[in-house]
């Protein structure tokens, strides 16, 4: 980011309104000099006064994450295919762009968090409308979508060929973590660039550097495998408690302080009992994640039967038209298998007695 500050200062001497020198003005020697100077301690770190931010994808997660940067004072240009989903950020002061390339033209750092790997390719790598097509040398792409590790490597290589940088930084923590700025951020790419991005990442959660390009995605996929099996255990436990004629609400409260306690239980236990299937994370997107996990397992020769079973159960939700529900809707698949419903009167809630 120190490189960006220098380039922007130099560009102020030019009559053009763009804040970076065109790529044709960068000789290899000059670019090498700027890269060397970027590691110097004589330049200020990222701050609202020297860094313009772009944001692509303002859905359930992106809207909350971007809002933290806006509230911290950053100038932000946003793009979303469904314009109405970007309006809350525009109301907070964000500028609306007509394409990802238009976002990058006004940004030093461009974040993206979209749905599928195909969306990532489109918004970042499309030769005419993608963000990389108009990102200035020294600029940074930060893809926070859960996507394919191989795609993260390809984006990094494409960015490097233009004198830019790319970081894969998928997140975990769901809609609540996004709203509370307590996300876990799995970062892959150049360690020095991740370090320079810390002031931005800190506004969204805690960053864990996982290694080179693609390693952030590998870490997130391992996270999704863990979540899939944990969610399976949670909904099976709830169905078992119901069939045993326990007060399921009391059961959830009782296990929340024991060995079965987990963030997943805290986040989704009560939602399941209240039949709240609003998406903090869509079933359709989780199916996508699990499919990528299975593909990588095949590539690595790893057998994970729990992962495969979880994907099949989530696919059954999609087959029933429930793909746009939250991932906690897995309880519906288990209820159908056992011909029960936890929504039955008298067993949905309870209060623990202190003995």
VOGU-3710 file (C-alpha; in Angstrom, 3 decimals, decimal comma):
1> xxxxxxxxxx> 0,000/0,000/0,000  2,954/2,341/0,532  3,604/1,963/-3,188  0,084/3,177/-3,897  0,635/6,281/-1,779  3,778/7,188/-3,742  2,110/6,615/-7,105  -0,889/8,700/-6,124  1,368/11,554/-4,978  3,210/11,474/-8,299
11> xxxxxxxxxx> -0,031/11,394/-10,229  -1,165/14,673/-8,628  1,390/16,460/-10,795  -0,460/15,339/-13,907  -3,561/17,132/-15,214  -5,465/13,849/-15,623  -8,028/13,007/-12,966  -6,941/9,401/-12,578  -4,941/8,791/-9,449  -2,438/6,326/-10,932
21> xxxxxxxxxx> 0,066/6,528/-13,768  -0,995/4,456/-16,794  0,666/1,090/-17,132  2,617/2,253/-20,208  4,576/4,732/-18,039  5,998/1,889/-15,908  9,329/0,580/-17,129  10,533/-2,670/-15,520  13,265/-0,773/-13,698  10,844/1,836/-12,350
31> xxxxxxxxxx> 8,360/-0,833/-11,264  11,172/-2,711/-9,485  12,145/0,521/-7,748  8,582/1,125/-6,573  8,288/-2,449/-5,307  11,499/-1,994/-3,331  10,331/1,302/-1,901  7,027/-0,288/-0,914  8,843/-2,200/1,811  10,329/0,954/3,283
41> xxxxxxxxxx> 9,098/2,174/6,642  8,993/5,805/5,427  5,446/5,563/4,061  2,194/5,655/5,989  0,124/2,470/6,432  -3,317/2,054/4,914  -5,841/4,564/6,194  -8,965/6,364/4,947  -6,775/9,314/3,928  -4,620/7,398/1,450
51> xxxxxxxxxx> -6,539/4,300/0,302  -9,627/4,059/-1,879  -11,613/0,825/-1,518  -13,794/-1,031/-4,000  -16,375/-3,637/-3,044  -18,017/-6,170/-5,367  -20,893/-8,208/-3,919  -23,283/-6,726/-1,363  -25,321/-9,755/-0,330  -25,933/-11,202/3,127
61> xxxxxxxxxx> -22,236/-11,139/4,054  -20,808/-8,409/1,849  -23,200/-5,692/2,914  -22,300/-5,970/6,595  -18,574/-6,362/5,949  -18,425/-3,353/3,650  -20,422/-1,228/6,089  -17,654/-1,526/8,692  -15,174/0,016/6,243  -17,584/2,810/5,403
71> xxxxxxxxxx> -18,158/3,596/9,063  -14,385/3,719/9,564  -14,225/6,554/7,034  -13,016/4,825/3,867  -14,141/6,083/0,471  -15,817/3,065/-1,137  -17,136/2,326/-4,615  -19,516/-0,639/-4,797  -21,004/-2,900/-7,456  -23,744/-5,502/-7,205
81> xxxxxxxxxx> -25,732/-7,133/-9,988  -28,960/-6,485/-8,057  -28,722/-2,739/-7,488  -31,295/-2,684/-4,693  -28,984/-4,787/-2,503  -26,334/-2,067/-2,731  -28,665/0,776/-1,764  -28,149/0,467/2,026  -24,411/1,028/1,466  -25,086/3,926/-0,896
91> xxxxxxxxxx> -27,210/5,433/1,873  -24,156/5,208/4,145  -22,037/7,101/1,617  -20,753/4,495/-0,849  -20,521/5,330/-4,552  -22,359/3,002/-6,943  -20,502/1,781/-10,042  -21,971/0,175/-13,157  -19,425/-2,647/-13,448  -16,539/-4,339/-11,606
101> xxxxxxxxxx> -14,075/-2,602/-13,920  -15,601/0,754/-12,999  -15,111/-0,137/-9,332  -11,429/-0,950/-9,862  -10,836/2,236/-11,836  -11,678/4,184/-8,678  -9,960/1,894/-6,154  -6,597/0,927/-4,729  -7,902/-2,232/-3,041  -10,869/-4,166/-4,467
111> xxxxxxxxxx> -12,734/-6,691/-2,309  -15,085/-9,264/-3,810  -17,488/-11,690/-2,150  -19,876/-13,286/-4,627  -21,612/-16,630/-5,065  -19,765/-19,125/-7,238  -16,332/-19,603/-8,856  -17,897/-18,638/-12,193  -18,983/-15,337/-10,614  -15,463/-14,774/-9,302
121> xxxxxxxxxx> -14,011/-15,297/-12,786  -16,552/-12,901/-14,253  -16,182/-10,024/-11,812  -12,382/-10,225/-11,584  -11,009/-11,666/-14,825  -13,457/-10,759/-17,607  -11,253/-8,906/-20,136  -13,727/-6,055/-20,647  -15,770/-5,738/-17,448  -13,642/-7,504/-14,822
131> xxxxxxxxxx> -11,923/-5,597/-12,047  -8,410/-6,557/-13,101  -8,914/-4,961/-16,515  -8,834/-1,477/-14,996  -6,867/-1,958/-11,764  -3,749/0,237/-11,653  -0,275/-1,261/-11,147  0,278/-1,840/-7,446  -3,436/-2,351/-6,839  -4,745/-5,312/-4,872
141> xxxxxxxxxx> -7,625/-7,735/-5,456  -8,965/-9,444/-2,324  -11,406/-12,251/-3,075  -13,365/-13,276/0,015  -15,640/-15,722/-1,801  -15,318/-19,394/-0,901  -13,955/-20,647/-4,196  -11,543/-23,049/-5,874  -7,883/-22,942/-4,762  -6,782/-23,336/-8,384
151> xxxxxxxxxx> -8,781/-20,257/-9,344  -7,132/-18,270/-6,550  -3,733/-19,232/-7,981  -4,852/-18,240/-11,496  -6,082/-14,846/-10,281  -2,800/-14,277/-8,458  -0,822/-15,059/-11,616  -3,023/-12,804/-13,744  -2,675/-9,953/-11,250  1,096/-10,347/-11,094
161> xxxxxxxxxx> 1,328/-10,137/-14,884  -0,196/-6,653/-14,652  1,994/-5,479/-11,777  -0,859/-5,974/-9,293  -1,459/-8,305/-6,345  -4,176/-10,779/-5,386  -5,086/-12,240/-2,004  -7,571/-15,057/-1,435  -9,256/-14,330/1,892  -12,465/-16,342/2,423
171> xxxxxxxxxx> -14,182/-15,896/5,761  -16,014/-17,917/8,392  -18,510/-16,715/10,953  -21,734/-16,312/9,016  -24,050/-13,343/8,968  -23,666/-12,776/12,708  -19,886/-12,678/12,445  -20,155/-10,278/9,514  -22,437/-7,936/11,457  -20,325/-8,080/14,632
181> xxxxxxxxxx> -16,975/-7,834/12,757  -15,808/-11,088/14,375  -15,128/-13,118/11,233  -12,199/-15,479/10,864  -10,332/-14,471/7,705  -8,188/-17,132/6,013  -5,599/-15,300/3,940  -3,484/-16,740/1,136  -0,942/-14,917/-1,003  2,056/-12,637/-0,493
191> xxxxxxxxxx> 2,584/-12,312/3,254  3,782/-8,697/2,999  0,607/-7,677/1,140  -1,587/-9,434/3,712  0,280/-7,548/6,445  -0,284/-4,225/4,678  -4,009/-5,005/4,400  -4,298/-5,576/8,155  -5,978/-2,208/8,911  -8,802/-3,185/6,545
201> xxxxxxxxxx> -9,060/-6,802/7,668  -9,160/-5,740/11,329  -12,423/-3,902/10,672  -14,063/-7,206/9,707  -12,508/-9,759/12,047  -9,285/-11,594/12,768  -6,859/-12,600/10,032  -4,945/-15,871/9,854  -2,177/-16,071/7,264  -2,357/-19,587/5,803
211> xxxxxxxxxx> 0,386/-19,468/3,147  0,789/-18,670/-0,551  -1,907/-18,213/-3,218  -4,788/-20,671/-2,791  -3,945/-21,577/0,809  -6,686/-19,332/2,167  -9,183/-21,265/0,069  -7,824/-24,625/1,229  -8,232/-23,483/4,844  -11,813/-22,361/4,220
221> xxxxxxxxxx> -12,687/-25,685/2,577  -11,345/-27,553/5,601  -13,511/-25,243/7,713  -16,591/-26,158/5,648  -15,861/-29,871/6,047  -15,775/-29,371/9,818  -19,025/-27,402/9,765  -20,796/-30,012/7,631  -20,071/-32,840/10,064  -20,837/-30,666/13,096
231> xxxxxxxxxx> -24,189/-29,611/11,662  -24,970/-33,268/10,957  -24,288/-34,113/14,588  -26,409/-31,217/15,829  -29,550/-32,040/13,840  -29,228/-35,777/14,527  -28,976/-35,026/18,247  -32,097/-32,858/18,067  -34,106/-35,531/16,244  -32,938/-38,183/18,709
241> xxxxxxxxxx> -33,887/-35,996/21,692  -37,314/-35,402/20,171  -37,928/-39,099/19,560  -36,857/-39,813/23,142  -39,646/-37,421/24,211  -37,242/-34,950/25,796  -38,013/-31,253/25,943  -35,809/-30,297/22,999  -35,416/-26,683/24,081  -34,258/-27,798/27,509
251> xxxxxxxxxx> -31,926/-30,308/25,854  -30,282/-27,559/23,763  -29,798/-25,418/26,847  -28,339/-28,348/28,792  -25,747/-29,338/26,179  -24,713/-25,739/25,488  -22,453/-25,778/28,553  -21,172/-29,331/28,213  -18,884/-31,233/25,905  -21,254/-30,781/22,949
261> xxxxxxxxxx> -21,080/-26,987/23,204  -19,997/-25,249/19,997  -20,311/-21,991/18,095  -22,564/-23,815/15,663  -24,907/-24,795/18,490  -24,882/-21,231/19,794  -25,584/-19,790/16,355  -28,166/-22,246/15,082  -29,677/-24,223/17,975  -32,332/-21,663/18,853
271> xxxxxxxxxx> -32,903/-20,773/15,215  -33,742/-24,396/14,430  -36,150/-24,662/17,357  -37,880/-21,444/16,281  -38,098/-22,730/12,680  -36,007/-19,748/11,626  -34,427/-20,818/8,349  -33,493/-17,346/7,132  -30,124/-17,597/5,404  -27,013/-16,449/7,137
281> xxxxxxxxxx> -25,451/-18,800/4,606  -27,488/-20,267/1,746  -27,969/-24,007/1,325  -27,155/-23,547/-2,372  -23,830/-21,914/-1,548  -22,983/-24,599/0,992  -23,661/-27,279/-1,633  -21,233/-25,426/-3,892  -18,601/-25,388/-1,141  -19,015/-29,091/-0,387
291> xxxxxxxxxx> -18,764/-29,945/-4,084  -15,437/-28,085/-4,263  -14,306/-29,963/-1,144  -15,160/-33,313/-2,737  -13,337/-32,332/-5,932  -10,224/-31,433/-3,951  -10,514/-34,690/-1,979  -10,485/-36,595/-5,249  -7,436/-34,629/-6,403  -5,621/-35,404/-3,148
301> xxxxxxxxxx> -6,810/-39,002/-2,797  -8,565/-38,317/0,509  -11,668/-40,268/1,610  -14,076/-38,250/3,795  -17,378/-40,185/4,003  -18,999/-37,725/6,414  -18,469/-34,929/3,908  -20,015/-36,991/1,106  -23,071/-37,853/3,215  -23,586/-34,234/4,283
311> xxxxxxxxxx> -23,491/-33,099/0,655  -26,141/-35,665/-0,289  -28,454/-34,494/2,485  -28,007/-30,856/1,494  -28,700/-31,803/-2,121  -31,994/-33,304/-0,929  -32,940/-29,876/0,449  -32,274/-28,333/-2,941  -34,408/-31,040/-4,573  -37,279/-29,982/-2,291
321> xxxxxxxxxx> -36,925/-26,344/-3,368  -35,149/-25,301/-0,167  -31,842/-24,170/-1,639  -32,371/-20,554/-0,650  -32,893/-21,383/3,017  -30,100/-21,143/5,571  -27,755/-24,079/6,182  -29,569/-24,835/9,484  -32,445/-26,126/7,322  -30,610/-29,464/7,325
331> xxxxxxxxxx> -32,996/-30,361/10,149  -35,742/-30,616/7,498  -33,905/-33,426/5,707  -33,538/-35,392/8,963  -37,178/-34,791/9,862  -38,297/-36,168/6,506  -36,099/-39,247/6,900  -37,710/-39,975/10,264  -41,253/-38,734/9,537  -41,200/-36,296/12,447
341> xxxxxxxxxx> -41,309/-32,547/12,935  -39,710/-30,690/15,830  -42,400/-28,077/15,278  -44,898/-30,247/17,175  -46,503/-28,540/20,211  -45,102/-29,015/23,661  -41,554/-30,043/22,854  -40,011/-26,930/21,290  -38,822/-25,034/24,327  -37,989/-25,346/27,965
351> xxxxx> -36,116/-23,854/30,871  -33,480/-25,613/32,908  -34,082/-26,259/36,584  -31,189/-25,583/38,952  -30,751/-28,543/41,275
//
